[in-house]
Amino acid sequence: MPPVEGDAEDARLEQSEEDQQWGLHVGDVVQIVQGRSKQLTYALYCGRGRAIHVWSPSRRNFRVRVDSLRGLKLSGYKAASCTRELDEFFHDLLNIDPVKPVEVVRRAKTVLHATAASRVSSLSLVLFARYGGDTIFTLFQLLKEAYVLAFDDSIFGISCDEHQESPEANESHLDLPVHPTKPDAEANNQVVARSIKTFFGSVGDLLMSEWLGNSLSDYFQDSRVRSNWYSIHVPSTILAPLFVQYDHQQAIFRVQFARTLAHRLAADRMECAICWMDFTPLKVMLLKCHHYMCDPCLRLLPRRECPWCRGSIRHAQPVSELVKRAALRLLTQSMQLKNKSPVPLLEETDLDQEPQNHDDDPADNN
């Protein structure tokens, strides 16, 4: 992308000494990782050691939050520049190039270029400001449509996925669903469905971030854009784990919830969440609450309570070899899951090298 490189070179010449101490340039995309939880968010570097990393969907009171990198570091965050990776990836995937660095910050601070429905998260802000146009929002809309269809199918049993290519995905006979639905709970499910769809902003940000991280990791091992399935661990308070795929040839997303025990085992990479041992040679015990662990860990529990939901362990049954073989098949073939970090290995910004005379108080800009 020669024009982009030329613009980036001009932007570097205009950087202040303080900006260069951080190793960032105005308009750069910064990937922020929160300490032990490893939760991801994205930000835009706007100069003077500050980054824009959140925006409000309110039409009446639109604001972007600008925090200092030093303040984020003191709060337990780590930052890594991922500008080059994102630019190359989106150029190859969607044939879109970033706008000029100065334009990036201006777009991030204005509400005029985006509808309120699109202003849902830090990631959508970053993609909107960095690449402009409606292409990024179209990508979010495609993900939302696939998510809603998969959610309806999971909760109400509606067959909505017309693009299913993985025969193992519908093997519901292997075991019980993750969250079995009772016949008398239909009204409650409708309320849950409305809530999930209403708050797609946060869920969509999680799905897009995890899919983007996995895709980037694959992309920089092999520069070909591929349509792989990726395991996304949604917090248990929201939904069950799911899988996301973007078919770049048909330009559609596909979402599948981990409806069977085999899917869940594959999503956990066939490893015990307590001792991290491989489930393949071990006896796997399924509890009444639908959580599972290896038999040695179950025997070593200090109390007869599930370590995840605190439910009383009154009964546990071994997982059949049929289910384990199905999980291995999903893990190694159909879902193409790989034993690796879900985010690309980016060069971490040295937040210990703090600029002089730096104001670290958060500020809000209109």
C-alpha positions as CSV (number, residue, x, y, z in Angstrom):
1,M,0.0,0.0,0.0
2,P,2.4,2.8,-1.2
3,P,0.1,5.7,-0.6
4,V,-0.5,4.6,3.0
5,E,3.2,4.2,3.6
6,G,3.9,7.7,2.3
7,D,1.3,9.2,4.6
8,A,2.7,7.3,7.5
9,E,6.2,8.5,6.7
10,D,5.0,12.1,6.7
11,A,3.2,11.6,10.0
12,R,6.4,10.3,11.6
13,L,8.3,13.4,10.6
14,E,5.7,15.5,12.5
15,Q,5.8,13.5,15.7
16,S,6.9,15.2,18.8
17,E,9.7,13.9,21.0
18,E,7.1,12.8,23.6
19,D,5.3,10.7,21.0
20,Q,8.5,9.0,19.9
21,Q,9.3,8.1,23.5
22,W,6.1,6.1,23.5
23,G,7.0,4.5,20.1
24,L,3.6,5.5,18.7
25,H,2.3,7.9,16.0
26,V,-0.9,9.9,15.8
27,G,-3.6,7.7,14.4
28,D,-2.0,4.4,15.5
29,V,-4.2,1.5,16.7
30,V,-3.3,0.3,20.1
31,Q,-4.3,-3.1,21.5
32,I,-4.8,-2.9,25.2
33,V,-4.7,-6.0,27.4
34,Q,-6.0,-6.0,30.9
35,G,-3.6,-7.7,33.4
36,R,-4.5,-11.2,34.5
37,S,-7.9,-11.4,32.8
38,K,-6.2,-10.9,29.4
39,Q,-9.4,-9.0,28.2
40,L,-8.8,-7.1,25.0
41,T,-9.9,-3.6,24.0
42,Y,-8.6,-1.3,21.3
43,A,-7.6,2.4,21.3
44,L,-6.4,5.2,19.0
45,Y,-3.3,7.1,19.8
46,C,-4.0,10.8,19.5
47,G,-0.6,12.2,20.6
48,R,1.0,13.4,23.8
49,G,0.9,10.0,25.3
50,R,-2.9,9.7,25.2
51,A,-5.3,7.3,23.6
52,I,-9.0,7.4,22.8
53,H,-10.5,4.1,23.9
54,V,-14.2,4.4,24.4
55,W,-17.2,6.3,23.1
56,S,-20.8,6.9,24.2
57,P,-23.8,5.9,22.0
58,S,-25.8,8.8,23.4
59,R,-27.0,11.3,20.7
60,R,-27.4,14.1,23.2
61,N,-24.2,13.7,25.1
62,F,-21.6,12.3,22.7
63,R,-18.2,12.0,24.2
64,V,-14.9,10.1,23.6
65,R,-12.7,9.3,26.5
66,V,-9.0,10.2,26.3
67,D,-6.7,8.5,28.9
68,S,-3.0,8.7,29.3
69,L,-1.0,5.5,28.6
70,R,0.8,6.0,31.9
71,G,-2.5,6.1,33.7
72,L,-3.6,2.9,31.9
73,K,-0.3,1.3,32.8
74,L,-0.8,2.1,36.5
75,S,-4.2,0.5,36.3
76,G,-2.7,-2.8,35.2
77,Y,-3.0,-2.5,31.4
78,K,-0.5,-3.3,28.7
79,A,-0.4,-1.7,25.3
80,A,0.8,-3.0,22.0
81,S,0.7,-1.3,18.6
82,C,-1.2,-3.3,16.0
83,T,-1.5,-0.7,13.2
84,R,0.5,-2.4,10.5
85,E,-1.2,-5.7,11.2
86,L,-4.7,-4.3,11.0
87,D,-4.0,-2.2,7.9
88,E,-2.6,-5.2,5.9
89,F,-5.3,-7.5,7.1
90,F,-8.2,-5.3,6.1
91,H,-6.6,-4.4,2.8
92,D,-6.4,-8.1,1.9
93,L,-9.7,-9.0,3.4
94,L,-11.9,-6.1,2.3
95,N,-9.7,-4.1,0.0
96,I,-9.9,-1.0,2.2
97,D,-7.1,1.3,3.2
98,P,-6.8,3.6,6.3
99,V,-7.5,7.3,6.1
100,K,-4.7,9.9,6.8
101,P,-3.5,9.9,10.5
102,V,-4.8,13.4,11.2
103,E,-8.2,12.4,9.8
104,V,-8.3,9.3,12.1
105,V,-8.3,11.4,15.2
106,R,-10.8,13.9,13.8
107,R,-13.2,11.1,12.8
108,A,-12.9,9.6,16.3
109,K,-14.0,12.8,17.9
110,T,-17.0,13.6,15.8
111,V,-20.5,12.1,15.8
112,L,-21.5,13.3,12.4
113,H,-20.1,10.3,10.4
114,A,-21.8,7.5,12.3
115,T,-25.3,6.5,13.4
116,A,-26.0,5.9,17.0
117,A,-26.7,2.2,16.4
118,S,-23.1,1.9,15.1
119,R,-21.4,3.5,18.0
120,V,-21.4,0.5,20.3
121,S,-17.8,-0.1,21.4
122,S,-14.2,0.9,21.4
123,L,-13.5,-1.5,18.5
124,S,-16.2,-0.1,16.3
125,L,-14.9,3.4,17.0
126,V,-11.4,2.4,16.1
127,L,-12.4,0.6,12.9
128,F,-14.7,3.5,11.9
129,A,-12.1,6.2,12.5
130,R,-9.2,4.3,11.0
131,Y,-10.8,3.0,7.8
132,G,-13.9,5.3,7.3
133,G,-16.9,4.6,5.1
134,D,-19.6,2.1,5.9
135,T,-17.6,-1.1,5.1
136,I,-16.7,-1.7,8.8
137,F,-20.2,-1.2,10.0
138,T,-21.5,-3.5,7.3
139,L,-19.1,-6.1,8.7
140,F,-20.5,-5.6,12.2
141,Q,-24.1,-5.9,10.8
142,L,-23.2,-9.2,9.1
143,L,-21.9,-10.5,12.4
144,K,-25.0,-9.4,14.2
145,E,-27.3,-11.1,11.7
146,A,-25.4,-14.4,12.0
147,Y,-25.4,-14.1,15.8
148,V,-29.1,-13.4,16.0
149,L,-29.9,-16.3,13.8
150,A,-27.7,-18.7,15.8
151,F,-29.2,-17.3,19.0
152,D,-32.8,-18.0,17.8
153,D,-31.8,-21.5,16.7
154,S,-30.2,-22.2,20.1
155,I,-33.0,-20.9,22.3
156,F,-36.1,-21.6,20.2
157,G,-34.9,-24.5,18.0
158,I,-35.4,-22.6,14.8
159,S,-33.2,-23.8,11.9
160,C,-31.9,-20.6,10.4
161,D,-28.4,-21.5,9.2
162,E,-28.7,-22.1,5.4
163,H,-25.0,-22.2,4.9
164,Q,-24.1,-25.1,7.2
165,E,-21.2,-27.1,5.8
166,S,-20.0,-28.9,8.9
167,P,-21.9,-32.2,9.3
168,E,-20.6,-32.6,12.9
169,A,-22.2,-29.3,14.0
170,N,-25.7,-30.8,14.3
171,E,-24.7,-34.0,16.2
172,S,-27.1,-33.1,19.1
173,H,-27.6,-36.8,19.9
174,L,-24.2,-37.0,21.5
175,D,-25.2,-35.5,24.8
176,L,-27.4,-32.9,26.5
177,P,-27.4,-29.2,25.3
178,V,-25.5,-26.7,27.3
179,H,-28.6,-24.9,28.6
180,P,-31.6,-27.2,28.2
181,T,-34.8,-25.2,27.8
182,K,-37.9,-26.2,29.7
183,P,-41.3,-26.0,28.0
184,D,-42.7,-23.6,30.6
185,A,-39.8,-21.2,30.2
186,E,-40.7,-19.8,26.8
187,A,-41.8,-16.4,28.1
188,N,-38.6,-16.0,30.1
189,N,-36.6,-17.1,27.0
190,Q,-38.3,-14.3,25.0
191,V,-37.2,-11.8,27.6
192,V,-33.7,-13.1,27.5
193,A,-33.6,-13.0,23.7
194,R,-34.7,-9.4,23.6
195,S,-32.0,-8.5,26.2
196,I,-29.3,-10.4,24.3
197,K,-30.2,-8.7,21.0
198,T,-30.5,-5.3,22.6
199,F,-27.1,-5.5,24.2
200,F,-25.4,-6.9,21.1
201,G,-22.9,-4.0,21.3
202,S,-20.8,-5.5,24.1
203,V,-21.3,-9.1,22.8
204,G,-20.6,-8.0,19.3
205,D,-17.4,-6.3,20.4
206,L,-16.3,-9.5,22.1
207,L,-17.1,-11.7,19.0
208,M,-15.4,-9.2,16.6
209,S,-12.3,-8.8,18.8
210,E,-11.8,-12.6,19.3
211,W,-12.5,-13.3,15.6
212,L,-10.1,-10.5,14.6
213,G,-7.4,-11.7,17.0
214,N,-7.6,-15.3,15.8
215,S,-7.7,-14.3,12.1
216,L,-4.7,-11.9,12.5
217,S,-2.8,-14.7,14.3
218,D,-3.4,-17.0,11.3
219,Y,-2.8,-14.2,8.8
220,F,0.7,-13.5,10.0
221,Q,1.6,-17.2,10.0
222,D,0.3,-17.4,6.4
223,S,-0.6,-14.2,4.6
224,R,-3.5,-15.9,2.8
225,V,-6.9,-14.9,4.1
226,R,-8.7,-18.1,5.2
227,S,-12.2,-19.0,6.4
228,N,-11.5,-20.8,9.6
229,W,-13.8,-21.6,12.5
230,Y,-12.7,-20.1,15.8
231,S,-13.8,-20.9,19.3
232,I,-15.2,-17.8,21.2
233,H,-15.6,-18.1,25.0
234,V,-18.6,-15.9,25.9
235,P,-18.9,-15.3,29.7
236,S,-21.2,-18.0,31.1
237,T,-23.5,-15.3,32.5
238,I,-24.4,-14.4,28.9
239,L,-24.4,-17.5,26.8
240,A,-22.7,-20.7,26.1
241,P,-19.4,-20.9,24.2
242,L,-19.8,-20.5,20.5
243,F,-17.9,-20.6,17.2
244,V,-17.5,-17.9,14.6
245,Q,-16.4,-18.1,10.9
246,Y,-16.2,-15.4,8.3
247,D,-16.5,-16.7,4.7
248,H,-14.6,-14.0,2.8
249,Q,-15.6,-15.5,-0.5
250,Q,-19.4,-15.2,0.2
251,A,-18.9,-12.2,2.5
252,I,-21.0,-13.7,5.3
253,F,-20.4,-14.6,9.0
254,R,-21.5,-17.9,10.4
255,V,-22.1,-18.4,14.2
256,Q,-22.7,-21.7,16.0
257,F,-23.4,-22.2,19.6
258,A,-21.7,-25.1,21.4
259,R,-24.9,-27.0,21.8
260,T,-23.4,-30.4,22.5
261,L,-20.9,-31.7,25.0
262,A,-18.6,-32.6,22.1
263,H,-18.6,-28.9,21.0
264,R,-17.8,-27.8,24.5
265,L,-14.9,-30.2,24.9
266,A,-13.5,-29.1,21.6
267,A,-13.9,-25.4,22.6
268,D,-11.9,-26.2,25.7
269,R,-9.3,-27.9,23.5
270,M,-9.9,-31.3,25.2
271,E,-8.1,-30.1,28.4
272,C,-9.2,-30.1,32.0
273,A,-9.8,-26.6,33.2
274,I,-8.3,-27.4,36.6
275,C,-5.1,-29.3,35.9
276,W,-4.8,-28.6,32.1
277,M,-4.2,-32.3,31.4
278,D,-5.3,-33.7,28.1
279,F,-8.7,-35.4,28.3
280,T,-7.8,-38.0,25.7
281,P,-6.2,-40.6,28.0
282,L,-8.2,-39.6,31.1
283,K,-11.6,-40.4,32.4
284,V,-13.8,-37.3,32.1
285,M,-16.6,-36.9,34.6
286,L,-19.8,-34.9,33.7
287,L,-21.7,-33.4,36.6
288,K,-25.4,-32.8,36.9
289,C,-24.8,-29.1,36.4
290,H,-23.3,-29.9,33.0
291,H,-19.8,-28.9,34.0
292,Y,-17.0,-31.4,33.7
293,M,-13.4,-32.2,34.8
294,C,-11.1,-35.2,34.8
295,D,-11.6,-37.9,37.3
296,P,-8.4,-37.3,39.3
297,C,-9.4,-33.6,39.9
298,L,-12.9,-34.7,40.9
299,R,-11.4,-37.0,43.5
300,L,-9.2,-34.3,44.9
301,L,-11.9,-31.6,45.4
302,P,-11.8,-30.5,49.1
303,R,-15.6,-30.2,49.0
304,R,-18.4,-31.9,47.1
305,E,-19.2,-28.7,45.2
306,C,-18.7,-27.8,41.6
307,P,-15.8,-25.3,41.4
308,W,-17.6,-23.3,38.7
309,C,-21.2,-22.9,39.9
310,R,-20.9,-24.1,43.5
311,G,-23.7,-26.6,42.9
312,S,-23.7,-29.7,45.1
313,I,-22.1,-32.8,43.4
314,R,-24.6,-35.6,44.0
315,H,-24.0,-37.5,40.8
316,A,-21.2,-37.6,38.2
317,Q,-21.1,-39.8,35.1
318,P,-18.2,-40.6,32.8
319,V,-18.2,-39.1,29.3
320,S,-18.3,-41.8,26.7
321,E,-15.4,-42.4,24.3
322,L,-17.9,-41.7,21.5
323,V,-18.3,-38.1,22.7
324,K,-14.5,-37.7,23.2
325,R,-13.8,-38.9,19.7
326,A,-16.4,-36.5,18.3
327,A,-14.7,-33.7,20.2
328,L,-11.3,-34.6,18.8
329,R,-12.7,-34.7,15.3
330,L,-14.2,-31.2,15.8
331,L,-10.9,-30.0,17.3
332,T,-8.6,-31.3,14.6
333,Q,-10.8,-31.2,11.4
334,S,-14.1,-29.5,11.1
335,M,-13.5,-26.5,13.4
336,Q,-9.8,-26.3,12.7
337,L,-9.0,-25.1,16.2
338,K,-5.4,-24.7,17.0
339,N,-3.6,-24.8,20.3
340,K,-2.3,-21.2,20.3
341,S,-3.0,-17.8,21.8
342,P,-6.2,-16.1,20.5
343,V,-4.4,-12.9,19.8
344,P,-1.4,-12.1,17.6
345,L,1.9,-11.7,19.2
346,L,2.5,-8.0,19.0
347,E,5.5,-6.0,20.1
348,E,4.5,-4.5,23.4
349,T,4.8,-0.8,23.9
350,D,7.3,0.1,26.6
351,L,5.0,1.8,29.2
352,D,7.8,1.8,31.7
353,Q,9.6,4.5,29.8
354,E,7.4,7.4,30.8
355,P,7.7,10.8,29.1
356,Q,8.5,13.9,31.2
357,N,6.0,16.5,32.1
358,H,3.1,14.2,31.3
359,D,-0.4,14.9,32.5
360,D,-2.1,11.6,33.4
361,D,-5.5,12.9,34.3
362,P,-8.3,11.4,32.1
363,A,-10.0,14.0,29.9
364,D,-13.1,14.0,27.9
365,N,-13.2,15.6,24.5
366,N,-16.3,16.5,22.5
